[in-house]
Amino acid sequence: MVLVALSFTGITWWLSALLATAIAFALSYIFLSHQRDELSRDIAARLNRKKTDVDAESEDAVELPREGNTKK
């Protein structure tokens, strides 16, 4: 819509596209901040969620030999 409005002003098409992109970015940055913040919180929660491995407890329970206690 912004591109169409700018193209009717007599500005060249590539400059109209560039200005329309800048205007659309600025408007979305202002008016979509709530959605952006909610999405970033959701992504952070997914990354911080503890991933459970089925064999993790059994692997952790196994004692590995220490360097000084190995039998030869």
C-alpha positions in Angstrom: 0.0 0.0 0.0 2.8 2.4 0.9 4.6 1.4 -2.3 1.6 2.2 -4.4 1.2 5.6 -2.7 4.8 6.4 -3.2 4.8 5.3 -6.9 1.9 7.8 -7.6 4.1 10.7 -6.3 6.4 10.4 -9.3 9.4 8.9 -7.4 11.3 6.3 -9.3 10.2 2.7 -8.7 13.4 1.6 -6.9 13.4 4.6 -4.6 9.7 4.0 -3.9 10.5 0.4 -3.0 13.3 1.4 -0.7 11.2 4.0 1.1 8.3 1.7 1.4 10.6 -1.0 3.0 11.9 1.6 5.5 8.4 2.8 6.4 7.1 -0.7 6.8 10.0 -1.7 9.0 9.5 1.4 11.2 5.8 0.8 11.5 6.2 -2.9 12.3 8.9 -2.2 14.9 6.6 0.3 16.7 3.3 -1.5 16.4 4.4 -5.1 16.7 6.6 -4.8 19.7 4.3 -6.9 22.0 4.4 -9.8 19.6 8.1 -9.5 19.1 8.7 -9.5 22.9 6.4 -12.5 23.4 8.1 -14.5 20.6 11.6 -13.8 22.1 10.4 -14.9 25.6 9.0 -18.1 24.0 12.3 -18.8 22.2 14.3 -18.1 25.4 12.0 -20.5 27.4 12.4 -23.2 24.8 16.2 -22.9 24.8 16.4 -22.9 28.6 14.0 -25.8 29.1 15.9 -28.8 30.4 16.1 -31.5 27.8 15.6 -34.9 29.3 17.5 -37.9 28.0 16.1 -41.3 28.6 19.5 -42.8 29.4 20.9 -39.7 31.2 20.2 -41.0 34.7 21.7 -44.4 34.1 24.7 -42.9 32.4 25.3 -40.5 35.3 25.0 -43.4 37.8 28.0 -45.3 36.2 31.3 -44.5 38.0 34.2 -44.2 35.6 37.6 -45.2 36.8 39.9 -42.4 37.9 43.3 -42.1 36.4 45.2 -43.2 39.6 42.8 -46.1 40.3 43.0 -48.1 37.1 43.9 -51.8 37.3 46.2 -53.3 34.7 
